[in-house]
Amino acid sequence: MKISFTSKQYVSLASVIFMLAIWKILAMHFDSDFILPPPEKTLMTILSLFGNPRFLTIVGATVLRGLAGFVISVILGVSLGVIAGINPHFNAFLRPVLIPLRSIPVIALILLALIWFSPGSTPVFIAILTMFPFICTNVIDGIKSVDTELVDMARFYRIGRRRIIMEVYLPAIMPFIISGASSAMGIGWRAIITGEVLSQPRYGIGTLMQSAQTFLNVDAVIAWTFVAVIISYGFEKVIRWSEQKLIGWK
């Protein structure tokens, strides 16, 4: 079976090779695993993580926290976003809430959450506060882009509001929901890992990263970072795949 590559894929591969070369050169320059281990040692550390009997428990705990925060954010963001997009008064009420949530530094939210919640709940809370504004804002913008003449025609024929929302608004704003969910997921994973680093739940990628940093295991910190990136990339691919299916369904 012959595998062919496009020019863009060759360029992407060249970019990866370039970054690895820079990494290798810097590792040789510092000549210390406590500053920057070489790529091959980090790769061996990544492979060793999969042999850790607690690997699935650690990764699973982080993934569950991410999914919990994401699902709650989608439910709240879509529900409140649709209401705010349709009702100008509720939009005026909600906007002063969304603006600070998008502007407050994540570290400030984490410090407050550490006071209010348990170590395992803190990353979920941070994920919700981080992802919800992106999804809600995108939904509001999507509602505003809906053809008003189509809505007026539905009302002229006395179609109920619930049916208008389900059959007119939701299909029209689906690309906005997917786009907001994709952006929120990328930022949300960073917030979750940061929350785990500071809150130190029993199981979590952030907990292991903090532990590795304490003992100056730089290769382990980088290895867990790669694991987090792979998880985030995987979920982004799932969201994009869902977008293609939904667009095809529409």
C-alpha positions as CSV (number, residue, x, y, z in Angstrom):
1,M,0.0,0.0,0.0
2,K,1.5,3.3,-1.1
3,I,1.2,6.3,1.2
4,S,1.3,9.7,-0.5
5,F,1.9,13.0,1.2
6,T,0.7,16.5,0.2
7,S,3.0,19.5,0.1
8,K,1.4,20.8,3.3
9,Q,2.1,17.6,5.1
10,Y,5.8,17.8,4.0
11,V,6.0,21.3,5.3
12,S,4.4,20.2,8.7
13,L,6.9,17.3,8.9
14,A,9.7,19.7,8.2
15,S,8.5,22.0,11.0
16,V,8.4,19.1,13.5
17,I,12.0,18.1,12.5
18,F,13.1,21.7,12.8
19,M,11.7,22.0,16.3
20,L,13.3,18.7,17.4
21,A,16.6,19.9,16.0
22,I,16.4,23.1,18.0
23,W,15.5,21.1,21.1
24,K,18.5,18.8,20.5
25,I,20.9,21.7,20.0
26,L,19.7,23.4,23.2
27,A,20.0,20.2,25.1
28,M,23.5,19.7,23.9
29,H,24.3,23.3,24.8
30,F,23.1,23.1,28.4
31,D,24.3,19.6,28.8
32,S,22.2,19.0,31.8
33,D,19.0,16.9,32.2
34,F,18.0,19.2,35.1
35,I,17.7,22.1,32.6
36,L,16.6,20.5,29.3
37,P,16.9,16.7,28.6
38,P,17.4,15.6,25.0
39,P,14.4,14.5,22.9
40,E,15.4,10.8,23.0
41,K,15.4,10.7,26.8
42,T,12.1,12.5,26.9
43,L,10.7,10.0,24.4
44,M,11.8,7.1,26.6
45,T,10.1,8.8,29.6
46,I,6.9,9.2,27.7
47,L,7.0,5.5,26.8
48,S,7.7,4.6,30.4
49,L,4.6,6.5,31.5
50,F,2.4,4.0,29.6
51,G,3.9,1.2,31.7
52,N,2.9,3.0,34.9
53,P,0.1,0.9,36.5
54,R,-1.6,4.1,37.6
55,F,-1.3,5.8,34.2
56,L,-5.0,5.1,33.1
57,T,-6.2,6.3,36.6
58,I,-4.2,9.5,36.4
59,V,-5.2,10.3,32.8
60,G,-8.8,9.2,33.4
61,A,-9.2,11.5,36.4
62,T,-8.0,14.5,34.4
63,V,-10.2,13.5,31.4
64,L,-13.3,13.1,33.6
65,R,-12.7,16.5,35.1
66,G,-12.3,18.0,31.7
67,L,-15.5,16.3,30.4
68,A,-17.5,17.3,33.4
69,G,-16.5,21.0,33.0
70,F,-17.0,20.9,29.3
71,V,-20.5,19.3,29.4
72,I,-21.7,21.7,32.1
73,S,-20.3,24.6,30.1
74,V,-22.0,23.5,26.9
75,I,-25.4,23.1,28.7
76,L,-25.1,26.5,30.4
77,G,-23.6,28.3,27.5
78,V,-26.1,27.1,24.9
79,S,-29.1,27.5,27.2
80,L,-28.2,31.0,28.4
81,G,-26.8,32.0,25.0
82,V,-30.0,31.2,23.2
83,I,-32.1,33.1,25.8
84,A,-29.7,36.1,25.7
85,G,-29.7,36.1,21.9
86,I,-33.5,36.2,21.7
87,N,-34.1,38.5,24.7
88,P,-32.2,41.8,24.6
89,H,-33.0,42.5,28.2
90,F,-31.5,39.2,29.4
91,N,-28.5,39.8,27.1
92,A,-28.0,43.2,28.8
93,F,-28.2,41.4,32.2
94,L,-25.8,38.6,31.2
95,R,-23.1,40.6,29.4
96,P,-21.6,42.2,32.6
97,V,-21.2,38.7,33.8
98,L,-19.4,37.4,30.7
99,I,-17.0,40.3,30.3
100,P,-15.3,39.8,33.8
101,L,-15.2,36.0,33.3
102,R,-13.2,36.4,30.1
103,S,-10.9,39.0,31.6
104,I,-10.1,37.7,35.1
105,P,-6.7,35.9,35.2
106,V,-7.1,32.1,35.6
107,I,-4.6,32.1,38.5
108,A,-6.9,34.4,40.4
109,L,-9.9,32.1,39.9
110,I,-7.8,29.1,41.0
111,L,-6.7,30.8,44.2
112,L,-10.3,31.6,45.1
113,A,-11.4,28.1,44.1
114,L,-8.8,26.6,46.4
115,I,-10.6,28.3,49.3
116,W,-14.1,27.3,48.3
117,F,-13.7,23.8,46.9
118,S,-12.0,20.4,47.4
119,P,-8.8,19.7,45.4
120,G,-10.7,17.4,43.0
121,S,-13.5,19.9,42.4
122,T,-11.3,23.0,41.8
123,P,-10.1,22.1,38.3
124,V,-13.8,21.4,37.3
125,F,-14.9,24.8,38.6
126,I,-12.0,26.5,36.8
127,A,-12.9,24.7,33.6
128,I,-16.5,25.8,33.8
129,L,-15.6,29.5,34.4
130,T,-13.0,29.3,31.6
131,M,-15.1,27.5,28.9
132,F,-18.6,28.9,29.6
133,P,-18.0,32.5,28.4
134,F,-16.6,31.3,25.0
135,I,-19.5,29.0,24.3
136,C,-22.1,31.5,25.5
137,T,-20.7,34.4,23.6
138,N,-20.5,32.4,20.4
139,V,-24.1,31.2,20.8
140,I,-25.3,34.8,21.3
141,D,-23.4,35.9,18.1
142,G,-24.9,33.0,16.3
143,I,-28.5,33.9,17.3
144,K,-28.0,37.4,16.1
145,S,-26.9,36.1,12.7
146,V,-30.1,34.2,12.1
147,D,-32.2,35.5,9.3
148,T,-34.9,37.6,11.0
149,E,-37.3,37.2,8.0
150,L,-37.2,33.4,8.5
151,V,-38.1,33.9,12.2
152,D,-40.9,36.4,11.3
153,M,-42.3,34.0,8.8
154,A,-42.4,31.2,11.4
155,R,-44.2,33.5,13.8
156,F,-46.6,34.6,11.1
157,Y,-47.7,31.0,10.7
158,R,-48.0,30.8,14.5
159,I,-45.3,28.3,15.1
160,G,-44.5,27.9,18.8
161,R,-41.3,29.4,20.2
162,R,-40.0,26.1,21.3
163,R,-40.2,24.8,17.8
164,I,-38.7,27.9,16.3
165,I,-35.7,27.5,18.7
166,M,-35.3,23.8,17.9
167,E,-35.8,24.0,14.1
168,V,-34.7,27.5,13.2
169,Y,-32.2,28.8,15.7
170,L,-30.3,25.7,16.7
171,P,-29.5,24.4,13.2
172,A,-28.4,27.9,12.2
173,I,-26.1,28.4,15.3
174,M,-24.6,24.9,15.2
175,P,-21.3,26.1,13.5
176,F,-21.0,28.8,16.2
177,I,-21.5,26.2,18.9
178,I,-18.8,24.0,17.4
179,S,-16.4,26.9,17.0
180,G,-17.0,28.0,20.6
181,A,-16.7,24.5,21.9
182,S,-13.4,24.0,20.0
183,S,-11.9,27.2,21.4
184,A,-13.2,26.5,24.9
185,M,-11.8,23.0,24.9
186,G,-8.3,24.2,24.0
187,I,-8.3,26.9,26.7
188,G,-10.1,24.7,29.2
189,W,-7.5,21.9,29.1
190,R,-4.8,24.4,30.1
191,A,-7.0,25.7,32.9
192,I,-7.7,22.2,34.2
193,I,-4.0,21.2,34.2
194,T,-3.1,24.5,35.9
195,G,-5.8,23.9,38.5
196,E,-4.5,20.4,39.2
197,V,-0.9,21.7,39.6
198,L,-2.1,24.1,42.3
199,S,-4.8,22.1,44.0
200,Q,-3.0,18.8,44.0
201,P,-5.8,16.2,43.8
202,R,-4.8,12.6,44.5
203,Y,-4.9,11.7,40.8
204,G,-4.3,14.0,37.9
205,I,-1.8,15.0,35.2
206,G,-1.2,18.3,36.9
207,T,-0.4,16.6,40.2
208,L,2.3,14.4,38.6
209,M,3.7,17.4,36.8
210,Q,4.1,19.3,40.1
211,S,5.6,16.3,41.7
212,A,8.1,15.9,38.9
213,Q,9.0,19.5,39.1
214,T,9.6,19.3,42.8
215,F,12.2,16.6,42.2
216,L,13.7,18.3,39.1
217,N,12.6,15.5,36.8
218,V,12.4,17.9,33.8
219,D,11.9,15.0,31.4
220,A,8.9,13.8,33.3
221,V,7.4,17.3,33.3
222,I,7.8,17.5,29.5
223,A,6.5,13.9,29.1
224,W,3.3,14.7,31.0
225,T,3.0,17.9,29.0
226,F,3.1,15.9,25.8
227,V,0.4,13.6,27.2
228,A,-1.8,16.6,28.0
229,V,-1.3,17.9,24.4
230,I,-2.2,14.6,22.9
231,I,-5.5,14.5,24.9
232,S,-6.4,18.0,24.0
233,Y,-5.6,17.3,20.3
234,G,-7.7,14.2,20.4
235,F,-10.8,16.0,21.8
236,E,-10.4,18.8,19.3
237,K,-10.4,16.2,16.5
238,V,-13.6,14.7,17.9
239,I,-15.2,18.1,17.9
240,R,-14.2,18.7,14.3
241,W,-15.4,15.3,13.3
242,S,-18.8,16.1,15.0
243,E,-18.9,19.4,13.1
244,Q,-18.6,17.6,9.8
245,K,-21.3,15.1,10.7
246,L,-23.6,17.8,11.9
247,I,-23.1,19.9,8.8
248,G,-23.6,16.8,6.6
249,W,-26.8,16.1,8.6
250,K,-28.0,19.7,8.1
